[in-house]
């Protein structure tokens, strides 16, 4: 489920055909792919520092929307490796939108981190009893390691194939997801997941 971006791929700004084929296959079959080192670590560290500085100044809500530098760095919002996978999976006519910080640092609100399994997006046509081709892809770039201790983002392989029939059944996703083996996303990873 992980693909290591090589030094040669970093220099070219493109994944090899073999890695691209594997990424698209993983996205289609598992519902997610993790691209290791897709964003240079110094850029991630700069955003991480700015984020935690803003948290210390009590600006959590404003920062979560991330409509300022360093969060608008092109490596975050138009990463060449993520775009290469997205275009191979969905075609070249795609729209990019919704940029925000997807992070719940440990005890950010003095509350327990919600760990109930959920989807970040719902099926495009939930009333249909079949899975449609991919209609949306989320790209997550962690500013902190995703670990159990800090409310990790987890990937439930094949959960993009769970249909909600009837559509109200989405309320039971947490119970249904308990039976799926969860994979931790790890650290320094650039994750893409199918939201269809």
N, C-alpha and C positions, 0 to 999 in steps of 0.2 A: 504494500500500500504506500510505501515511501519510495520516492525517486530522488536520488542525490544529484543536484545540478553540478556538473563538472566544471573545472576551471576553463576548459575549452568552450563549453556552452555559455559560461558567464562572459567570456571574451567576445563571443559571437552574438550574444543577446538572443540566442535561439536554442531550443532543445534539439537534440539529435532526433532523427526520424524514429529510431527505435524507442527512445524515451517518450516521445510524443505519442506514439502508438500505444505504449504501455499506459501512459497517463489517461488517455481517452478510454481505454479498455477498463481501467480501474474505476474511473468515474461512472461509466455505464454499468458495470457489474456490481461494484461495491457501494457506489454512491459517493465516493470521496477519493481524493488522492492528496498526498502530502508531498510537496516539493521542498526538499531540504536545501537551505541556503539560496532560495530564490531572490531574497532581498539581502543586499549587503548588510552585514551585522552592524557596521558603524551607523547606518541610516536608522536601523531599528533602535539602537542605543540612544541616538539623538531624540527620537520620538518618545522613548521610554522615560528619559530624563525630563523632558518637557511635561509629560503626562504626570509624573509623580511630583514635580515641582508645582503644577497646577492643583493637584490634590491637596498638597500641604497648604496652599493658599485658599482652600475651600471652594474651588471652581469646578468641582466634579461634573455637574450637569452641563456646563458650557463646553467643557473639553470633550465630553462624550460625543458631541456632534462633529468635532474634528474638522471644522471649516477654516482652518488656518494652518500655516506652516508650523512645525515640520510634518504634520499629518497629511498634507496635500502633496507630498513629494511624489513625483511621477512613478517611483518604484512601488508606492503603495496603491495608487489609484489606476495606474495603467501599466502594471508590471508586465514586461514582455513575455515572461514564461507563463503567467496566468492567462494573458490574452491569447497566447498561442494555443493553449489547451481549450479555452472557451470557444475560440473560432473553429477549432477542429471538431468540437462537440456540437456547436450550435450554428455554425456558419459565420460569415463576416458581418452580417447585418444584425448587430447586437447593440443594446443600449446599456451603458454603465451608469449606475445610480446608487444612492444611499452609501455614503461614506461616514462611518462613525467608529468610535472606540468600542470594541466588543470585549469588555474586560470587567471583571469584578475582583479587584484586589482583595487579599485577605482582610476581613473585618473592615471593609471600606465604610460600611454603614452601621457597624457594630451589630450586624445581624448574621445569621447563618446563611451560607450561600445555598440558593435553591438548586437541588440536584435532581429534580424530577425530570425524567426524559421528556423532551419536547422537540418539535420541529421549529426551525427558524422561519420556515415558510410553509404554506399549505399547497396541496395539489391545485393546479389551475382549474380543473373541472372536477371537484370532489364528488359530484353526483354520478360520475361514470365509474363503473366497477373495474376499470383496467388502467394500467399505468401508461401514460402518454410519453412521447419523447421529451427530453429535457427542455424545460421552458425557463429555467432560471438557475444560476450558479452563484453560490456565496463564496467569497474569497476572504479567509481569515488570516491575518498576520499578527501573531501573538507579540505583545510587548513584554509579557512575562511568560515564564515557562508554564504550560498547562499541566498542572500536577493535581493529584487528589487533594493535597493539603490546601490548595487555594481555589477550590471550586472549579476543577478542570473542565474544559470542553472535551466531551467524549464523542466518538464516532460510533454509531451503531451500524455496522455493515449491513447493507441491504434494506435499511429502514426506509429508504426512498421508495421501495416497492410495496410497503404496507399501505393498503387502500383503506379509506375510511368509508365503509358502506354499512349503514347510512352515513352521510357527511358528519352528523353529530357524534359519530364514533371517535372523532379526533380527540374528544375529551378523555378517552380511555387509552391514549397513546402511552402515557406513563406506565400503566399496568402492563400493556402489551410489550413495551420496550424492555421491561425487566427480564424478559426471557431471551433477549438478544445479547450475545457476547459483546461487551463494550471494549473498544480499543482506545487507549489514551493517545492524544495527539502528540505529546512530547514537547520538545523545545526547539527553538530556532527553525520552525517549520512554517511553510506557507501553504495553508490548506485550502483546497477547493472542494465544495460539496454540492451535490445536485439537490436543488430545492423543489423539484417537481414532485 
